[in-house]
Amino acid sequence: MKIKVQKAKAKAIIAREERDTNAHSKASATFLDRSLGIPLLCPLIDQGLAYFMRNYAVGLELPPMQSEAYNKHLSTYGFHPIISTSMTAVGLAGVANLCMDHRLKREAMKWYSKALSMTNKALASPSEVKSDNTLFATILLSVFESTSNETTLMGWVNHVTGSASLCRMRGKAQFATPVGRRMYLQTIGMLAIKCLGEGVPLPDFVHDLNGEVAEWEDKNDPGNLFYHLHIAAADFRAQVLRGELTSLHAIVDRALEIDESAQHIFDHVDGNWIYTVENCAQGTPGVFGTSYHVYPSLAAAQTWNWVHYLRIFVLDIVRNSLMAGLSTTPPVFVGARYIHLLEKSTLALYKMQADIIASMPQHMHDTPKVPMSHSSIHDSPEPTIYTSQLSNLTQPANLSTSPHPPPTKLFTSNFLPNPLPASHYPSSTYPATPRDQLPIIRVSGGYSSLFALFIAGATPIASPESQEYVIKTLKRVGVEYGINQAKLLANVLQIKIGMDRVGWTGLEERRGEGAWEVVPDYMPGVGQHLEV
């Protein structure tokens, strides 16, 4: 009798596992079908390209229909083989992560290896090394690392460094076309993130070429203003870390100068750039605290987060310098002005951190893409504050029980269609005849806000509760959107928190002799995340 019961239980378990497997397969198939928009029996290259164009591209550069270039590369849908291969690798990596499909992940790595081989071959070719296709391929390889690599940042760092080297080689000639200018700005933007994190200045060629590209810029565009301020902040931070700037007065003055410029980046914008602050009840799912932001577009959300994260970098230096100067004997800073400045910079730091965190519920689809009040956003650089209570929002998906997010749910999709005027796009402002078919993608694949979120959790003023929210959100991004770099940043932040508790960061050996200890270390200087 006992044996019969055991056999019956075993059969029931097997039957249940088969039902779960079938249900999982059907769910995966449905998800893929709706995400790709094409039949699942299509070749892998079609699946990868379809996912890439639906989830990473925001536009497409096309040569004139009557040109010879328009009819090139028909077998790869008009894309140069090096571009179609790289796009396929990125697309398949995204699908593999979302579906937790190891087979697709292996296929994505095969396409990545093929793209890497083709890129290396192009780099060795005198006729191809300076082409738009080669530079764009290296940019796509860095996006692949952001999408797929959850163990180290060095793959992304190496591709960004390679892209920057190509920009140096391409020189002033690359600014003759909109795509050349756009790829240059995207590449140097990512390079600035890398240099700011490493505490090194931007290479000299960047300053030389920036004088040329500035001729094509809209001087009031927030993205352009941030681009140059980002570089200035990275160079300033490197000066302090290397001991090239040692006067606490000079450090504070320069940091405040950068921060003042950051505060005026949105002075000349219309309502299409201004976010709304929505108040909600404590404990609202997905919201930290009692408020969150609603941005009119993804471009606005990204640019505001860039400014907020940059201000954290410089305000941390202001705060640390003031505390160091006020605690010396005799004090370097004397007078009530500096006490007030310390208080003001600390409050600003908390606000910048809170603003970054408040942008995440919209990214995570925990809040609506439009203000609950349905009121218009005024043409003012200061956010308009409305009050509303959220009572019917869905609880964020349980990470362990919901591996498949809704097909339309993307980290970049919970925003209204970009309402910015055509003048904000270089390809529209300065028309030129494209020579190749190339997709238009966002900086770092649209994932650059993840670095801002990481800094919000790594700043010294972060509370344990805010750090817990940041880590949880980064892990959700990895699971729900298939962006593995988010998982990596969550792990790195946990390592940093542990190192902070014992008072060691691993960066002590890398600081210049005599360098002031006023620049905080946001990322541990040792660990798997820095291994090749």
N, C-alpha and C positions, 0 to 999 in steps of 0.2 A: 504493500500500500504506500509506504514511504517512498519507494522508488518511482511509482506512478506519479505521485505528487511532484517529485523533483523534475521528472520528464515534462510534466505539464507546465511547470514554471519555466523550464528552459525553452519550451516551444513558444510560450507567451512572450518571453523576453526577445527571442529571435523575431517573432512576428512584429513586435513593437519597434525593434530596430529597423526592420525593413520598411515599416510605415514611415518612420522618421527620416530614413534615407531618401525614400521616394518624395516625401514632402519637401525635404531640403533641396533635392534635385529640381523639382518643379519650381520652387521659389527662386532658385538660382537662375533657371532658364527664363522665367518670367522677368526677373530683374534685368538680366542681360539683354533680353529682347527689347525691353522698353528703354534701357539706357543707351544701347547702341543704335536703335532705330533701324536695324537691318536684320535679316534672318540669321540665326545662329550657325547655319551650315555654311556661311560665307567663309572664305579663306581668312587666316589669322591677320594678314595685312589689312584686309577690309575691316575686320573687327577693331583692330588697333587704331586705324585712321579714323573710323567713325567715332569711337569713344573720344579720341583726342579732339576732333573738330567740335564735338558737342560739349566738351567739358573744359578745354584749355584755350581754344581759339576764340577771339572776340571779333575777328575780321579776317580778310584775305586780300593780299596784294596780287593783282592779276595783270599780266601783260595785255596789251590791246589784242582784241580777237583777230585782227587782220595781220598781226605780226607773226614772224616765224617762231618766236619764243613761246607763243600761246599753244602751239601744236607740238611742243617738245614733251618728252617723257609721258606719253599717253598711257603706257602700261602701269604707271604709278600715279594716275589721276592728275597729271600735270606737274607733280612735284619732282624735283631732282631726286634721284635714288638715295642720296645721302640724307635728304630731308625726310622722305617717306619712311625710310628705315628707322630714323630717330623718332619720328612721330609714332610709328607703330610700337616701338619699344616702350615709350612713355604711356601710350594708350593701354597696352596690354598689362603694364605694371599696375595701372590704376584699377583695371577690371580684376586682376588677380588679387589685389589687396582687399577690395570690397567683397569679393566672393570667397576669400580665403581659399583660393584654388592653387595648390602647389604646382599643378601641371602648367597652368597659365603663367605662374611665376617663373618657372623654368624656361618657358617659351619667351617670356619678356627678357630674361637674361640673355638668351641666345640672340634676340634681335638687338639688344644693347651691345653685346660683344661684336656683332656684325657692324653696327653703327660706329663703334669705337675704332674698329679696323679701317673702315672707309674714311673716317675723319683723319686718322693718322696718315693714311695714304694721301689724302688731300693736302695735309700739312707739309708733306714732302714734295708736293708738286709746285713748281714756280708759278704755274698758271692758275692754280686753284687755291693757294694758301691765303690770298687776299680776297677771295670771292665772298659775296653775301651768304652763299649756301654753306660755306665752311664755317663762318662765324656763327651762323644761326644753328648749325648742327651742334657746336660746342655749348651753346645756350640750352638747347634741348637736352643735352647730356646732363647738364646741371639740374634741370627739372626732373629728369629721371632719378637722379640721386635723392632729390627732395621727396619724390613719390615712393621710392622703394627701399632706401637704406635706413635702417633703424638701429644701426650699431655705431657708425662713425660719420663725422662731418667732413672728413678729409676728401672723400670723393667729390662732394659739392665744392669744397675749397679749391681743389686742383682744377676742376673744370672752369670755375670762375677766374682763376689765375690764368688759365689757358686762353679764355675768351678775351681777357684784358690784354694779353700779349698780342693777340691778333689785332685788337684795336690800335695798339701802338704801331704795328707794322703797316696797317692800312692808312694811317696818317690823315691829313686833311682831305684827301680825295674822297673819303667815305661820307663826308657831309654833303656831297653833291646830290644825294637822293634821300627822300624821306625815310626809306627803310634803313639806310646807313646811319642816319642820325638817331633813329629810334633804337636800333640795336646798340649803338654806342652808349646812349644814355642808360639803357637797361643794364648793360654790362658794367659800366662804372658805378651804377647804383648798387649792384650786388657786391662789387669790389669794395665800396665804401663800408658796407655792412661787415665784410670780412676784416678790413683794416681797423675799423672801430673796435671790433671784438678782440683783435690781436694786439691792439695798442701800437700800431705802426702807422706812419703817414702814407698818404696816397703817393704813387710814383710821380716823378717830375713830369712825365709825358702827359699825364692827366691835366695838370695845370696849363701846359702849353696848348693842348687841343681844346680845352674848355673855352679859351679865348675865341677860338674859331666857331665852335658850335653855338656860342652865345648869340651870334649874329642872326641865327634862325629862330631864336626863342621868343615866346610871349613873356615879356618881363613881369607881368602880373600873375602868371599862371602859378598856382600853389605848388604844383609838382616841380616846376623848374626852380622856383625859389628854394624849395626843400633840397633839391639836388645839390645846389651849390653850398647851402648851409651844412648839409650832411658831410661834405668833404672838409669844410672848415672845422667842424667839430672833431672829425677823426684826426686831422693834423694837430689840432690843439691838444687833444688827449695824449697823442704820441709825444708831443713836446714835454708835457708834464711827466709822463711815465719815464722818459729818457733822461730826465734831469736837466733838460735844456731850458726850462722855465721853472725857476725855484722861488721867486718872490711870491709870497702868499697874496700880497696886494695885487700883483700883476695877474696871478692866476684867477683871483676872484673877479677882477675887472674884465678880463677877456671872456670868462665864462658867462658873466652877466650880459656882455655885449652880444654873444651868440644867442643867449636866451631871449633877449629883447627882440632880436631879429626874428626868432621863431614865433614870438607872440604876434607878429604883424604879417605873417604869411598869408592869412586869409582876409586881409584888410580890403581887398579890391574884388571880392567875389560876390556872386548873386546867391539867391536862395538854394540853387542846385548843389551848393557845397555845404550847406549848414545842416547839422544834425539836430534832432529833437530829443530832449530829455524827458523820459516817461517815468513817473513815480508809480510804485506798486507796493503790494503788501510784503512784509518781511516773510521770507520763506517761499516766495514765488519760484517755481521750478526753473532751474537754469540761470537764475539771476542772483548775483552776489550783492547783498544789501537790499536797498529799497528803491533802486532806480536802474534804468538801462537806457541805452541810446538807440535811436532809429535814424539811419542814414539814408539819404535819398538815392544813393548809388554806391556801388562797390568802390569806384574810384574815390569818392569822398571818404568812405570808411578807411580805405588804405592810407590815404594822404594824411588824414587826421591822426591815425595811429602812428605813422612815421614821425610826425611832429611831436606827438606825446612821448614817444620812446626816446627821441633825440633830446628833448628837454630833461628827461630823467638822467641821461648821461651827464649833462652839464650842471644840472641842479645838485646832483650828488657831489660833484666836485666843489661847488660853491659851499654846500653845507659842511662837508668834511674840512675844507680849508678854514672856514670860520671857526669851527670847533677846535681845530688845531691851533689857530692863532689866538683864540681867546683863552686857551688853557696853558699857554707858555708863561714863563716868568722872566722878564716882564712880558705882558701880553703884546702880541703883534697888532691886534685890533683894539682900539680904545674908543669908548663912547657908546651911547645908547643906539646910535645908528646901526651898528653891527649886530647888536642884540636883536633889533627889529628885523634886520636883514636875515639873520639866522632863522627867526620864526617864520618870516615870509617865504623863504626858500623851502623850509620843511613842509609848510602847508601846500605850497605849489607841487612839491614832490608827491604828496598824498593824492592831490587832485589828478596829476598826470597818470598815476597808477590806477586810480579809480576810473578814469576816462577810458583807458585801454580795456580794463576788465568789463566796463559797461558796454563795450562794442561787441563782446562775444555772444551774448544771447541771440542777436540777429544773425550772426554767422552760423550759430548752432541750430537755427530754426526753433528756438525756444520762445521767441517773441515774433510778432507780426512784422512784415516788411514796410508797413505804413503806420504812422502814429495812431494810437487808439482814439485820439481826440478828433481825427480827420480834419484838423485845422491846418491852414497853410503855414508854411515856414517863412518867416520874414527875412528880408534881405539885410541881415545883420550878421557880423562875424561872431557874435555871441549866440550860443544855442538858446532857442526858445523853450521854456520849461512849461510843460502841461502836466496835469495830474490825472491819473486814471488808475483804476484797480483792475488787476488781471485775476480772474477767478476761474477761467475755463481753459487755461493752457495745459497742454499734455505734459506729463512728467517725462523728462529726458529718457531716452531709451536705455534700458539696462544693458550694460556692456557685455554681460555674460549670456544674456538670453536673446539679444536682438542683433545678430551679426549682419543683417541686411537692412540698410536704411531704405526709405522710400526712394524709388528710382529718380525722382526729380530733386531729391535733397542733396545739394552740393554745398561745400564751404563757401562758394562764391555766388550761389543762386538765390538767396533770400533777400534780393534787392530789386527795386524797380529797374526797368531798362534804363541804361545810362542816359540821363537827360542833358548831359553837358553838350554845348554847342559844337558844331563841326570844327570851329577854330581851335579847339583844344587838341585836335589830332594833327600831328605834323603832316601826315599824308594828305590831309584835306587842305591844310593851310598853304602848303607849298607843293602844288601838284608837279609831278614828274612822271615820266613813263617808266613803269616797273620793268625790269629785265628778267625777273624770275617770279614764279608763283610761290609765295611764302605766306604762311599763316601769321596773323598778328596775335601775339600773346601778351598776357600781363607780366609785370616784373616778377621774377621768381615763380612763374606759373600762377600768380595770384595768392601765393602763400606767405608773402612777406609779413603779414600781420602776426604770424606765429612768432617771429623774432621779437616783435613788440610785446606780445603776451609773455614770452619768456623773461624779458627784461623787467616787466611788471612784477614777476615773481622773484626775480633775483636781486632787485634793489634792496639795499640794507634796511630800508624803512618798512619792508613788507612784513605783515603779521603772519603768524602760522596759519590763520584762517584764510587769508588771501592767497597764500602759497598753496594751500590745499586745493582751493578753487582752480588756480592756474594749472596745477598738475592734473587734476581731474579733467579739466577742459582739454588740455593737450592730448591726454589719452583718448578722450572721446573723439577728437578730430582724427586721430590715427585709426580708430576702429570704424567710425561711422562714415568717414570720407576717404579712407584708404591713403592717407598722407603719412607715410612712415616717419618722416622727419619730425613730426609732432611727437610721436612716441619717444624718439631719441631726445628731443629737448626736455620732455617730462623726466626722463631718466637722469639727464645731466643736472636738472634742477634739484632732483632728490639727492644726487651726489654732493652738490654744492651745499645744500642745507646741512648734510651730515658733516662736511668739512668745516663749515662755519661754527658748528657746535664745539669742535676741538681747536678752533683757531688756526687752521692751516688750509691754504688754497692750492698749493702746488705751484704758484706763480712767483714765489719769493725769489727764486734763482734767476728769473727772467727780467726783473726790474733793474734799471740802470743804477749804478752805484751812486748813492746820494739822492736818489729820486724821492720826491715827497710821497708819503703814504696817504695821499688825499684822493687818489683815484681808486674807486672800488673795483674789485675783480668780480665780474658777473658770471664768468665761466671757469670751472676748475682747470688748472693748467696741466693736470695729469688725468689719465683715464682712457677707456676704450674709444671714447668719442674723438680722440686726437690721434688714433692709430690708423695707419694706412691700410 
